[in-house]
Amino acid sequence: LLRRTDELERRTHLEGAAIGLALAVPAATVYALFEQLLPPLRGQWVAVALLLAWWSGWMVAAARYR
């Protein structure tokens, strides 16, 4: 699917993923620091958090290229 898209759309998706991962690293660090005070993580929460981080990164990248 990604090969058939144009360069701008591909770049927007990749930058969105990069921004999303950049948001996930501090969140994972904060969770690791306060793990004993926070409830245990569930796989669904992690998946939703990563999808929301990618979506917010995609929105930032899409706004940048408008």
C-alpha positions as CSV (number, residue, x, y, z in Angstrom):
1,L,0.0,0.0,0.0
2,L,2.8,2.4,0.9
3,R,4.6,1.8,-2.4
4,R,1.6,2.9,-4.4
5,T,1.3,6.3,-2.6
6,D,2.9,9.5,-3.8
7,E,6.0,10.8,-2.1
8,L,4.2,13.5,0.0
9,E,1.7,11.0,1.5
10,R,4.5,8.5,2.2
11,R,6.6,11.2,3.9
12,T,3.6,12.3,5.9
13,H,2.9,8.8,7.2
14,L,6.6,8.2,8.0
15,E,7.0,11.5,9.8
16,G,3.8,10.8,11.7
17,A,5.2,7.4,12.9
18,A,8.5,9.1,13.9
19,I,6.7,11.8,15.9
20,G,4.5,9.1,17.5
21,L,7.5,7.1,18.6
22,A,9.1,10.2,19.9
23,L,6.1,10.8,22.0
24,A,6.0,7.1,23.2
25,V,9.6,7.1,24.5
26,P,9.1,9.7,27.2
27,A,5.7,8.1,28.2
28,A,7.4,4.7,28.6
29,T,10.2,6.3,30.6
30,V,7.7,8.0,32.9
31,Y,5.8,4.8,33.3
32,A,9.0,2.9,34.1
33,L,9.9,5.4,36.8
34,F,6.5,5.3,38.5
35,E,5.6,1.7,37.8
36,Q,5.0,0.8,41.4
37,L,2.5,3.6,41.8
38,L,0.6,3.1,38.6
39,P,-1.7,0.2,37.6
40,P,-0.2,-2.6,35.5
41,L,-0.3,-2.0,31.8
42,R,-2.6,-4.0,29.5
43,G,-1.8,-4.8,25.9
44,Q,-4.9,-2.9,24.8
45,W,-3.9,0.3,26.5
46,V,-0.4,0.1,24.9
47,A,-1.9,-0.5,21.5
48,V,-4.4,2.4,21.8
49,A,-1.6,4.7,23.1
50,L,0.6,3.9,20.2
51,L,-2.2,4.4,17.7
52,L,-3.1,7.8,19.3
53,A,0.5,8.8,19.3
54,W,0.9,7.9,15.6
55,W,-2.4,9.7,14.7
56,S,-1.3,12.9,16.6
57,G,2.1,12.7,14.8
58,W,0.3,12.3,11.5
59,M,-1.9,15.3,12.2
60,V,1.2,17.4,13.0
61,A,3.0,16.2,9.8
62,A,-0.1,16.8,7.7
63,A,-0.6,20.3,9.0
64,R,3.1,21.0,8.3
65,Y,2.7,20.2,4.6
66,R,-0.6,22.0,4.0
